[in-house]
Amino acid sequence: MPRRLGIIAGGGSLPVKIARAARAAGRGVFIVGLDGFADPAVLAPWPHEMRRLGAAARIIAALREHGCQDLVMIGPVRRPSLLDLRPDAEGAKLLARIGRAAFAGDDGLLAAVIRVLTEEGFRVIGAQDILREAVAPTGVLTRATPDAQAMADINRGIQVARLLGSADVGQGCVVQQGLVLAVEAIEGTDAMLARAGALRREGIGGGLGKLVKPGQDIRADLPTIGPDTVRHAATAGLRGLAFEANATILAEREACLATADAAGLFLLGLDPETLKGDFQ
């Protein structure tokens, strides 16, 4: 019998896409929507509860009550301060078990959260294990293709993003004509693109490079590209986006490609084996 899936849901449409794919595969599904991030209206057709992020006791209890064995954590969640978190008693205990990682970068924190959930008896799996068709493939996905200048900017962006990721800071970098316009930190990709647009130079536009952090646990926080990301990139004057293939989620894939084609942007999935060496 298929294992029942629990989904800890942040914002966006991906949690429901995961739920649909799991149900189509014969799995039972239960969703815990995080207050302030998940949209109750989007989750309404599905068995779910809305809980604040700090209510760890109720979140874990609800997942157990509904027989969840596997867990997926999906959807953007803005990292709260400890003051905003207001952990319940169980949440305080979990924070103690997470330890110093609670004050580390996002990847270190998520790795610790996965460890604790595993200790609680759940198997944490990646969204890509359920929603395989949403994972970006290798190669150019759009009508537009990158030229030599675009590839030089992408190469530079990937090099910088790799360094950022090694420090557990962010996953993306925007480069125009060899100059780093913006790097991704806690503000997220859309805000980074807005900043890059304000700093763009005259002449040929730049590109965004986005990839998994070195050593990142890909069961959480995979790079995600959606139609809004593509629209923001176009507004910022970029010529295209490149991302790690087989480790990036294309949310609403057809809409992503249509938006990119309409704007004349390229979308490029980079071979993970190539990225292990010196990307050219």
Secondary structure, DSSP 8 states (H G I E B T S, - for coil): ----EEEEE-SSSHHHHHHHHHHHTT--EEEEEETTTS-HHHHTTSSEEEE-TT-HHHHHHHHHHTT--EEEEES------HHHH---HHHHHHHHHHGGGGGS-HHHHHHHHHHHHHHTT-EE--HHHH-GGGB--SEE-SSS---HHHHHHHHHHHHHHHHHHHTTS-SEEEEETTEEEEE-STT-HHHHHHHHHHH--SSS--EEEE---TT--TTS---EE-HHHHHHHHHTT--EEEEETTS-EETTHHHHHHHHHHHT-EEEEE-HHHHHS---
